[in-house]
Amino acid sequence: MEARGQWGSRSSFVLAAIGSAIGLGNIWRFPYICANNGGGAFLVAFLVALITAGIPILIMELSTGHKFQKAASGSLGSISKKYEWLGWAIVGIGFVITTYYAAVMSWSFKYLWDAFTLAWGENTKDFFFNDTLGISSGPFDFGGMKTPLIIGLVLTWVSIVACIWKGPETVGKVVYATVAIPWIILVVLVIRGVTLEGAHAGLNYYLTPDFSKLMNPKVWLAAYTQVFFSLSIGFSIMFAYGSYLPRKTHMVSDAYIVAISDSLTAIMGGFAVFGALGYLSGQTGTPVTELNTAGPGLAFVVYPTIINELPMLNKLFGVLFFFMLLTLGIDSAFSLVEGVTSAVKDKFGWSHRRTNLTVAVFGFFCGFLFISGAGLYWLDIIDYFMNFFGLAIACLIECYVIGWVYSTVKLKEHINSLPGMKIGGIWEIMIKLVAPIILVVLLGWEIIARINAPYENYPRLAEGLGALVMFVLIPLAGFMFAKAKSKNE
């Protein structure tokens, strides 16, 4: 059995954790969720969620992985064997998200190629939905798969495996480029976005809160799940990354660095996107609130339209934007996979090579669903259940098992024995009471909403299959992995 990997330096870990946190969620998911949940009002909810749940749970995951030197399944199993299956369920959520995240990256590979010639033309909507995706009539009309997307999926998984080939040793080297490059590009795009004619219209919508929106529980659930998605908590990633830390490490201060860097990137990315949306609004005469910012349409329909309208250097900004999406995406993608492979290696004692290739091959074939003609529908449905339910439930489970069964007092003692910043009773209150109560209320509200009406008017059968994956298949897989014979048996 291979020795457990370890980060080569503190900066390698911090950059890897920042790279995991800073991904497509900041540039693609955050802006459209912000736009669809009241603009500036969502920023208020996002910051509250960050303080009351995001940062406390991030510290909890990192320190638990560090304490037990294991990924999520092994850590929860070390607390009590009967909770190991819950840890595997968390790993399962991360794996499912990886499969459709890789599909989005395959789109990005294609669009990077297209950007050199602005191949999407004037009708960017038709190019994305028909030429690129070959979208079908509904979730049960699977159609075919476009060859460029298959190639993009292959490139995505090859890139992921290459980045994690030797675990933290390889990741620690890769992140210096994959974190720095997109930040440089993002700064360029922000400067260009806020200086475009009419940018103020988009920025006003982005920054002006409509506090009446804060009365809608959906806005708060979106904020909390976006914080979880953005910080990579509830996936098993930070358990794995924490387990690779040396015994003496600056746990709390590093967690704050990661959380603040991630949040600033998301907010900064909003300036680039909303400045460009303001410009597009002025060019087309369409109010910012009526522009199609739902789902991937923001990155693959709206932004190519904006690129077309730029007065100069269109191709350059197109290439920069989609190269940025890829470099942002690869960090999050390989960290998602690392959260899975770390758990498998802990359980079965497999080598890095065997584990990485097994997970990659399985993930690659699962990704075929999301690059089929019905792929966008299933991506939307599965993403909804994984994020609105999966991540919230995963964090709720962690707060119970670690906060109540294991005890926040024990974990706090471990954290405060490390160098650097310390934590106190407020952190314990957030983990044991505040975050769980908020999550239970929001989940209850969302369950009632789904009983009353299907998600986005999808057929009940399609919605039911999404729920089946979340509430049946993932827990069942968790039980099976927990019951499987481990390396020590």
ZIVEN-V29273 format. One record per backbone hydrogen bond with DSSP energy under -1.0 kcal/mol. NH is the residue of the N-H (numbers start at 1). CO is the residue of the C=O. Records with the same first field share a line. If there is no record, write none. Layout:
NH->CO, CO
//
This chain:
7->244
13->9
14->10
15->11
16->12
17->13
18->14
19->15
20->16
21->17
22->18
26->23
27->23
28->24
29->24
30->25
32->28
33->29
34->30
35->31
36->32
39->34
40->205
41->38
43->39
44->40
45->41
46->42
47->43
48->44
49->45
50->46
51->47
52->48
53->49
54->49
55->50
57->53
58->54
59->55
60->56
61->57
62->58
63->59
64->60
65->61
66->62
67->63
68->64
69->65
75->71
76->72
77->73
78->74
79->75
80->76
83->80
84->81
87->83
88->84
89->85
90->86
91->87
92->88
93->89
94->90
95->91
96->92
97->93
98->94
99->95
100->96
101->97
102->98
104->100
105->101
106->102
107->103
108->104
109->105
110->106
111->107
112->108
113->109
114->110
115->111
117->114
119->114
121->118
124->122
127->123
128->124
129->125
130->126
131->126
132->127
133->128
135->129
136->373
141->138
150->146
151->147
152->148
153->149
154->150
155->151
156->152
157->153
158->154
159->155
160->156
161->157
162->158
163->159
164->160
167->164
169->166
171->167
172->168
174->170
175->171
177->174
178->174
179->175
181->177
183->179
184->180
185->181
186->182
187->183
188->184
189->185
190->186
191->187
192->188
193->189
194->190
199->196
201->198
203->199
204->200
205->201
206->202
207->203
208->204
213->210
214->211
215->212
216->213
219->216
220->216
221->217
222->218
223->219
224->220
225->221
226->222
227->223
228->224
229->225
230->226
231->227
233->228
240->236
241->237
242->238
243->239
245->242
251->249
254->250
255->251
256->252
257->253
258->254
259->255
260->256
261->257
262->258
263->259
264->260
265->261
266->262
267->263
268->264
269->265
270->266
271->267
272->268
273->269
274->270
275->271
276->272
277->273
278->274
279->275
280->276
281->277
282->278
283->279
284->280
285->281
290->287
291->288
293->291
297->294
298->295
300->296
301->297
302->297
303->298
305->301
306->302
307->303
308->304
309->305
317->313
318->314
319->315
320->316
321->317
322->318
323->319
324->320
325->321
326->322
327->323
328->324
329->325
330->326
332->328
333->329
334->330
335->331
336->332
337->333
338->334
339->335
340->336
341->337
342->338
344->340
345->341
346->342
347->343
348->344
349->345
355->351
356->352
357->353
358->354
359->355
360->356
361->357
362->358
363->359
364->360
365->361
366->362
367->363
368->365
369->366
373->142
375->372
378->374
379->375
380->376
381->377
382->378
383->379
384->380
385->381
386->382
387->383
388->384
390->385
391->386
393->389
394->390
395->391
396->392
397->393
398->394
399->395
400->396
401->397
402->398
404->400
405->400
406->401
407->402
408->403
411->407
412->408
413->409
414->410
415->411
416->412
418->415
428->424
429->425
430->426
431->427
432->428
433->429
434->429
435->430
437->433
438->434
439->435
440->436
441->437
442->438
443->439
444->440
445->441
446->442
447->443
448->444
449->445
450->446
451->447
452->448
453->449
457->454
458->455
463->459
464->460
465->461
466->462
467->463
468->464
469->465
470->466
471->467
472->468
473->468
474->469
476->472
477->473
478->474
479->475
480->476
481->477
482->478
483->479
484->480
487->347
489->486
//
